[in-house]
Amino acid sequence: MMHEPHNIRGYVDSPDLQRKLYRRSLLIVVISQIFGGAGLAAGVTVGALLAQDMLGTESLTGIPAALLTLGSAAAALLVGRLSQHYGRRLGLAAGFLTGGIGAIGVILAAVNHSIVLLFASLLIYGAGTATNLLARYAGTDLAKPTQRAKAISISMVSTTFGAVAGPNLVEVMGRFAASIGVPALAGPFILAAGAFLLAGMVFFIFLRPDPFVVAKAIYKAQSDLGQSAAAQTKSHKNNNRGLVVGATVMILTQIVMVAIMTMTPIHMKHHGHSLGDVGLVIGIHIGFMYFPSLITGILVDKIGRAAMSIASGGILLLAGIIAAIAPADSMFILITALALLGLGWNFGLISGTALIVDATDLATRAKTQGTIDVLIALAGAAGGALSGMVVAHSSYAALSLSGGCLALLLIPVVIWSHKKQKVVVPDSISIN
């Protein structure tokens, strides 16, 4: 159980302290996400290429993304439960530190040319990527309902700095790795190891008092006064609907994004592009996954979760079509397709996350968020595993077009939900 420190009572009784802690928590999330973004970029950029080099075949190059996301699924479940019982500080710190250990294992696997160690380490490395996503919730614990999407977006936009720098340091880290006797493709994992470990330490040292602990204390105080019981009863049915729709939006966008993104480096290398070209394309893609977040968050709060979810489906379809028809030697068109792929994912993740936060109360929020991120990670695993098989037996164009068409399912799901019943946003804590 999560114990309430004596100094938490002051925050429960002081809206001014709550506002200050909300801003401070967001700043800590921002700092950690810069490091976390750099850490997650390594696996995205060179994971498939490293496996291809070690396995000597293309048909299994989707396995690293699948293993990484399976590890991410397990970690999301564990980090969610740790956070529910002990607070965001311990849960997120443990996840990032575990991811750093996994990155070190990938480096050792490359040095020793051990496929078994590589696959095991990628599973562990997935904890870092899961935690990087789960950290977006930490900024919402003390946010008002009308601030939630913006809070999510602030944490995500900060990931951009590390996530864009990571892929563009592929060649630099490759040369550094080679200079110390490590295979060049393992170089980015050296950066990932340091980045994840630093992100974990930022949370462990500085996220005090824990915003989730404070939010739970506020929620308990209001429940004791009978302020939230009626609201919980009224919104229970709507909340379940919000969970289903939010999860569906994030799962579909994750499948489409991971499938196309995973095979893009292989597609580019197969047509003679350099590792630097791959890093540039993936770097811009990751930039568009995170950098538009601040504007996206404002739009989600202003024009609604449903409209932005539908926009996500349309943009992902356009990305799939452009990737499918892009000439293999055209960097500009590939960049355009991957940028749109990142933007569509961004719209889907922020609108879906806001739906999830709206539909949960603090008694089960962190655990529920972790469980839903498990489903997102498993969706990514499926997309990554199947992508290599689709390309091996068909083509990159077929994969891209199929992914774009799959994204269209977002539209009827959201429209159905919106017509049935509008989601009630439970103001589970009152911050004045």
Buried (B, 14 or more C-beta within 10 A) or exposed (E): EBEBBEEBEEBBEEEEBBBEBBEBBBBBBBBBBBBBBBBBBBBBBBBBBBBBBBBEEBEBBBBBBBBBBBBBBBBBBBBBBBBBBBBBBBBBBBBBBBBBBBBBBBBBBBBEEBEEBBBBBBBBBBBBBBBBBBBBBBBBBBBBBEBBBBBBBBBBBBBBBBBBBBBBBBBBBBEBBBEEEBBBBBBBBBBBBBBBBBBBBBBBEBBBBBBBBBBBBBBBBBBEEEBBEEBBEEBEEBBEBBBBBBBBBBBBBBBBBBBBBBBBBBBBBBEEBEBBBBBBBBBBBBBBBBBBBBEBBEBBBEEBBBBBBBBBBBBBBBBBBBBBEBEBEEBEBBBBBBBBBBBBBBBBBBBBBBBBBBBBBBBEBBBBBBBBBBBBBBBBBBBBBBBBEBBBEEBBBEBBBBBBBBBBBBBEBBEEBBEEEEBBBBBBBBBE
